[in-house]
Amino acid sequence: MSATSEFTSVVIVNFNAGTYLAAAVESVLAQNQAVEIIVIDNNSSDDSIARLQDRHSDAEVLVIQLDANHGFAHACNIGIAQARGATLLLLNPDCRMAPQALERLKAALESRPNLGMVGPMLVNPDGSEQRGGRRDIPNPWQIFCMTLQFHRLMPNHLRFRSINLHGQPLPDSPVEVQAISGACMLVKRAVVEKISYLDSDYFLHFEDLDWCLRFANAGFGILFAPRAVVEHTQGVCGRGRVRRVAYHKHRSLLIFLRKNFTQYYPSSFMALVSFAVTLRFAVIATVSLFVRRPVYRDPWERMARWHDAGLGDENSRTEDDS
């Protein structure tokens, strides 16, 4: 399918996102940018698709409902194959885009010809910068240290520090980073056609880091755009499935390690890292039996606050987009 440069294709993979899905779509439509929106539903059991279709016609949002959940990457690839835009925005259903976020992402992506993708500043519901929006690609040693929490004991040590960069000063303009988050990433379709789609061996998590690594290895830069603000409420689609999500996250981490680093590290050390990752999953699965589930707030609340505060106006900058 030939790409059309006039608009951006927005691919949203939904799984039981409830009211958050419609809020995510609404925030995209409010960008005042030419877009097509494609929602791939991973066999949800809630009313999220019905809520969305009550608000938007088929002409506004294309909904593709799958009869089984084969994972996030698999569903994304279906959406990418359906998309017609020259730029593709992968957006989680529990994200809300602040005003001008898409415009700023596109401007950053088009600033240099060798760029392949750009990510926004992800913020938590309280407005603080979320970890994972700008980060390094982790190697087995870093994963081993983070699994054992060494990065908390020596946060500034080069050998033990975290891969996440959200604790560093926020830059004034877009900067190149090793990786961004799959919760929201704008990519060039032409680059995707060169390096291929997401690896569907990953059911959930680490498909974004794998993609970032492939982009970088092919010579395409990755930017973090701090003035493009997107709120991300983590865990919405996985609520009630804590252990299942943890299982897939740790399984995907092992796939990431074996796929990208086996040839560079001794097998004995890789086995040690794998054991540490497996042990960490066991601890998390056990602790989750005794931890209260988070309560998710109304996803429309912050959007109303953004509107009232004038967020996105070049002449006004609130705490939410700083």
Order of alpha helices (4+ residues) and beta strands (2+ residues): beta-alpha-beta-alpha-beta-alpha-beta-beta-alpha-beta-alpha-alpha-beta-beta-alpha-alpha-beta-alpha-alpha-alpha
